Amino acid sequence: MLHVDMDAFYAAASLIDRPELVGKPVVIGGGMRSVVLSATYEARAYGIRSGIPMARARRLCPQAEIVRPDYDRYSAISSAVMAVFREVTHLVEPVSMEEAFLDVSAARRRLGGPAQIGQWIRDTIADEQQITCSVGGAPTKVVAKMASRAAKPDGMLMVPPHKVVDFLHPLPVSALWGVGQSTEAALHRLGLRTVADIAHLPMATLTRAMGHNGAVQLRDLAWGRDAGRVTPVRTERSVGSSETFHQDVDDPAVLRRQLLRLSDRSATRMRHSGLLARTVVLTVRFSDFTTITRSRTMRESTDVTRDIFATATALYAALGLQRARIRLLGVRLEGLTEAEHTPVQGRLDEPEHGWRDAERAMDRAAQRFGSGIVRPASLVVRDEARRDVEGRAPRTERAPGDSARRWGAAAWSPRGGSTEVSGVR
């Protein structure tokens, strides 16, 4: 088994076009009221971790550079990385956008031993995607994952069967898969500090403290026993995006535009991943932190921004909010299926080359010239408006007409119910 994990994936991907920031503390996240998505290893040295508030990250490292996330780029790189894995074996189990398990037993005759395969994967990803990854190899999934963690960053560790116990037993109990803070504290109260301590504790004592199932699981982990197989199924259950506003917002036009941005971002990720969704979930968080969610299942699965946006706005309109102050909006897509295995019925009112073709043309333009080169027209907003709402200086914008003339781009605007496609090739 191999476990391959990208190193500080979101941060590394964000810095591909920012070489001047390499080697510096960098935090990936939104405004000061959002949370950290990722951080470079230099920033982690200051105690910055994924999930902590951005304001706290600022206090921990005032000199850190803040870079806004680019979800389109992350999705494209993730798809390319998974394609590299599938060149090695069809037995690939994605765990997230940035990591996967691979069963390479059938590939050994063709590609060599696990170490050779692991090195080829590392070299290929570094050459093609300009990011690094760490690889762990072991007889079982759980030990392979622990090995890749021990190899970080940008390393590789192979643990052969006769070395599993030697590798595991000196590790702290927190290194075991699934041992969080509360379980770690319970084990420490028993005087258990290392994996070896768990392995050699009488089973009756461990059972009294952790319960039968917990004790059996811990004992198996402590000896490297794991019956789990690599299952080549898509583990993504949903795709989504959310935005915490720099200031609470009650302007319907701004909220509508934000719903479009979130719908477009989520739909783009779906298309990069070869997925369709059937259900749209809307999340609204108010200024008092009260949060509500609403969902609606569409007539058929889709990856089209226009369809997702229409459903999201209908969900929002159904709430009947009158100038309520909104802190966060989120759009999540569920009921995912593989696009290549899901028939999509055409519409009588849609021309032969409709929105799906237009958005794929937009994807191709973005892939060739960079994300943001073409987008829904109403997302090209005034600098001041975007800065006021989102708390950041915007990227340099091109006028929609300029983009269309240069690249044959597609643009559409939901305002007033009118739509327009221009220059689609």
HUFENFEN-V41256 format. One record per backbone hydrogen bond with DSSP energy under -1.0 kcal/mol. CO is the residue of the C=O (numbers start at 1). NH is the residue of the N-H. If there is no record, write none. Layout:
co=CO nh=NH
co=CO nh=NH
This chain:
co=1 nh=138
co=2 nh=102
co=3 nh=136
co=4 nh=100
co=5 nh=134
co=8 nh=12
co=9 nh=13
co=10 nh=14
co=11 nh=15
co=15 nh=18
co=18 nh=21
co=19 nh=22
co=21 nh=24
co=25 nh=65
co=26 nh=40
co=27 nh=67
co=28 nh=37
co=28 nh=38
co=31 nh=34
co=34 nh=54
co=36 nh=51
co=38 nh=28
co=40 nh=44
co=41 nh=45
co=43 nh=46
co=43 nh=48
co=44 nh=47
co=49 nh=52
co=52 nh=36
co=53 nh=57
co=54 nh=58
co=55 nh=59
co=56 nh=60
co=57 nh=61
co=61 nh=64
co=65 nh=27
co=67 nh=29
co=70 nh=74
co=71 nh=75
co=72 nh=76
co=73 nh=77
co=74 nh=78
co=75 nh=79
co=76 nh=80
co=77 nh=81
co=78 nh=82
co=79 nh=83
co=80 nh=84
co=81 nh=85
co=82 nh=86
co=85 nh=88
co=85 nh=89
co=90 nh=92
co=91 nh=103
co=93 nh=101
co=98 nh=6
co=99 nh=95
co=99 nh=96
co=100 nh=4
co=101 nh=93
co=102 nh=2
co=107 nh=111
co=108 nh=112
co=113 nh=117
co=114 nh=118
co=115 nh=119
co=116 nh=120
co=117 nh=121
co=118 nh=122
co=119 nh=123
co=120 nh=124
co=121 nh=125
co=122 nh=126
co=123 nh=127
co=124 nh=128
co=125 nh=129
co=126 nh=130
co=132 nh=7
co=134 nh=5
co=135 nh=157
co=136 nh=3
co=137 nh=159
co=140 nh=144
co=141 nh=145
co=142 nh=146
co=143 nh=147
co=144 nh=148
co=145 nh=149
co=146 nh=150
co=147 nh=151
co=155 nh=135
co=157 nh=137
co=160 nh=163
co=161 nh=164
co=163 nh=167
co=164 nh=168
co=165 nh=169
co=168 nh=171
co=169 nh=196
co=171 nh=195
co=172 nh=175
co=173 nh=176
co=176 nh=179
co=178 nh=180
co=180 nh=184
co=181 nh=185
co=182 nh=186
co=183 nh=187
co=184 nh=188
co=185 nh=189
co=187 nh=192
co=188 nh=191
co=193 nh=173
co=194 nh=198
co=195 nh=199
co=196 nh=200
co=202 nh=206
co=203 nh=207
co=204 nh=208
co=205 nh=209
co=206 nh=210
co=207 nh=211
co=211 nh=215
co=212 nh=216
co=213 nh=217
co=214 nh=218
co=215 nh=219
co=216 nh=220
co=217 nh=221
co=218 nh=222
co=219 nh=223
co=220 nh=225
co=221 nh=224
co=231 nh=233
co=239 nh=333
co=241 nh=331
co=243 nh=329
co=249 nh=326
co=251 nh=255
co=252 nh=256
co=253 nh=257
co=254 nh=258
co=255 nh=259
co=256 nh=260
co=257 nh=261
co=258 nh=262
co=259 nh=263
co=260 nh=264
co=261 nh=265
co=262 nh=266
co=263 nh=267
co=264 nh=268
co=265 nh=269
co=266 nh=270
co=267 nh=271
co=268 nh=272
co=269 nh=273
co=270 nh=275
co=274 nh=339
co=276 nh=337
co=277 nh=302
co=278 nh=298
co=279 nh=334
co=280 nh=296
co=281 nh=332
co=282 nh=294
co=283 nh=330
co=284 nh=292
co=285 nh=327
co=285 nh=328
co=286 nh=289
co=290 nh=286
co=292 nh=284
co=294 nh=282
co=296 nh=280
co=302 nh=277
co=304 nh=308
co=305 nh=309
co=306 nh=310
co=307 nh=311
co=308 nh=312
co=309 nh=313
co=310 nh=314
co=311 nh=315
co=312 nh=316
co=313 nh=317
co=314 nh=318
co=316 nh=319
co=317 nh=320
co=325 nh=287
co=326 nh=249
co=327 nh=245
co=328 nh=285
co=329 nh=243
co=330 nh=283
co=331 nh=241
co=332 nh=281
co=333 nh=239
co=334 nh=278
co=334 nh=279
co=337 nh=276
co=338 nh=341
co=339 nh=342
co=347 nh=350
co=354 nh=358
co=355 nh=359
co=356 nh=360
co=357 nh=361
co=358 nh=362
co=359 nh=363
co=360 nh=364
co=361 nh=365
co=362 nh=366
co=363 nh=367
co=364 nh=368
co=365 nh=369
co=366 nh=370
co=370 nh=373
co=376 nh=379
co=377 nh=380
co=379 nh=381
co=382 nh=386
co=383 nh=387
co=384 nh=388
co=385 nh=389
co=386 nh=390
co=387 nh=391
co=389 nh=246
co=399 nh=403
co=400 nh=404
co=401 nh=405
co=402 nh=406
co=403 nh=407
co=404 nh=408
co=412 nh=377
co=414 nh=417
co=415 nh=418
